[in-house]
Amino acid sequence: MTLQTRDQRIIWHPFTQEKTAAEVISIKRAKGSYLYDENNKAYLDLISSWWVNIHGHAHPAIAQSIYEQAKTLEHVIFAGFTHEPAVNLCEGLQTILPSDLCKFFFSDNGSTAVEVALKMAYQYWRNLGFHEKTTFLSFDGGYHGDTFGAMSVGAKSGFHNQFKDLFFSVLSVPYPETWDDDDDVESKEQNAMSALERYLDDHHHKIAAIILEPLIQGASGMRICRPRFIHAVIDRVRQQNILVIFDEVMTGFGRTGTYFALDQLGITPDFLCMSKGITGGFLPLALTVTTHKIFDAFLGDDFSTAFAHGHSYTANPLACSAAVTSLRLLKSSECQDAIKTIKQTHNKGIEQLKLKCPRIEKTRTIGTIAAFDLKNSAHLMPSLKQQFFEQGMLIRPLGHTVYVLPPYCITHEQAESAYTKMIQIIHSL
Ligand SMILES: Cc1ncc(COP(=O)(O)O)c(C=O)c1O
């Protein structure tokens, strides 16, 4: 019996309609930018395996640090205990974060990092006696994960409509997505700002926090907005005493060209959520980072004002040691140069695609991410994905959007040849 058949009998895969899904591909091993299946067919991982493997696969330095840590301390309860990898990681991150972001709360996936930020924002106001601040602002198309709080603030992403009766109250602002040569961006931004003003007029005293994916919304189709729009929004909500949550689960760790998107914006949020790239794709880990102002509001003489949240695997030492090594690799000049090279290769590749494939529209790039839409092609997407696989490329279109988000170890030649293949496939559609 093949592995696929055994899998089909017993496993229920994430975000999959199991009735119509294509047969799963069984991956045997991985190295650098490539995954290899049972027959040794290579797939260039152009999406960093759900956006996590920033240094590619099986990086020996990260593997070694996990091995060394496993021999020393594999896990310990994190309430009332600490360990070196956790402290080292937070101290390491502090060197690349704005100094006000100085209190680190661990969890183990992006949804939970968001959940923690939402709960902290909500309880912050309660601890200060502002019990009416119970609602949140978010953006249409924002995706923040699959737990209930994260689904509520991502209600207008459309991913979770089955659950919408259970969501809490959220005010969702139109998102002025933009792309190369977009003539309409000003009016989209004005429209979004007007909607925001209406919400603020009617509800500002009820809003605990705003949550956004800074610079680019990932899951709803790699949708970019202009930094100046984010500045206008944050300036405005801060005048109304609304806390700011940056969900950098996807954008963090170099994805947008800087360590975090906040570096390009020059904004320090009240909460920063990070996960995905944090361990370089080796182990699950997440952080919600906040400020002294927020932390201090949870101090008290009894447990009533404390933050009642924690998970069994909080700050797992193996994951923390992987993250320490991944951060060291990210900071290296080799990796920083690679990020710049990917950006250049994307720009060249997108120019070629525009020239050779008339179906392409709304091209956009930011840092190590490139994306474009295909006109009237939604029905072709499943077969397009299949053709990418056949040609040895792991690319997973989102709706009518094709995007490339490679590991930073991808070479210029590998990326260029991927663009050449993409052009051939799309041209022949
Ligand atoms: C911006 C953003 N936030 C949160 C999440 C949820 O992260 P996880 O899948 O680790 O729960 C994702 C996942 O794609 C994401 O892109």
PDBQT file of the ligand as one rigid body, heavy atoms in Angstrom, charges set to zero:
ROOT
HETATM    1  C1  LIG A 501      -0.698  37.321   9.372  1.00  0.00    +0.000 C 
HETATM    2  C2  LIG A 501      -0.998  36.010   9.997  1.00  0.00    +0.000 A 
HETATM    3  N1  LIG A 501      -1.393  35.955  11.257  1.00  0.00    +0.000 NA
HETATM    4  C3  LIG A 501      -1.645  34.786  11.885  1.00  0.00    +0.000 A 
HETATM    5  C4  LIG A 501      -1.526  33.592  11.211  1.00  0.00    +0.000 A 
HETATM    6  C5  LIG A 501      -1.806  32.306  11.910  1.00  0.00    +0.000 C 
HETATM    7  O1  LIG A 501      -0.620  31.625  12.163  1.00  0.00    +0.000 OA
HETATM    8  P1  LIG A 501      -0.626  30.051  12.464  1.00  0.00    +0.000 P 
HETATM    9  O2  LIG A 501      -0.994  29.378  11.184  1.00  0.00    +0.000 OA
HETATM   10  O3  LIG A 501       0.748  29.762  12.923  1.00  0.00    +0.000 OA
HETATM   11  O4  LIG A 501      -1.648  29.836  13.537  1.00  0.00    +0.000 OA
HETATM   12  C6  LIG A 501      -1.125  33.603   9.875  1.00  0.00    +0.000 A 
HETATM   13  C7  LIG A 501      -1.007  32.343   9.120  1.00  0.00    +0.000 C 
HETATM   14  O5  LIG A 501      -0.932  32.312   7.928  1.00  0.00    +0.000 OA
HETATM   15  C8  LIG A 501      -0.852  34.839   9.254  1.00  0.00    +0.000 A 
HETATM   16  O6  LIG A 501      -0.463  34.913   7.971  1.00  0.00    +0.000 OA
ENDROOT
TORSDOF 0
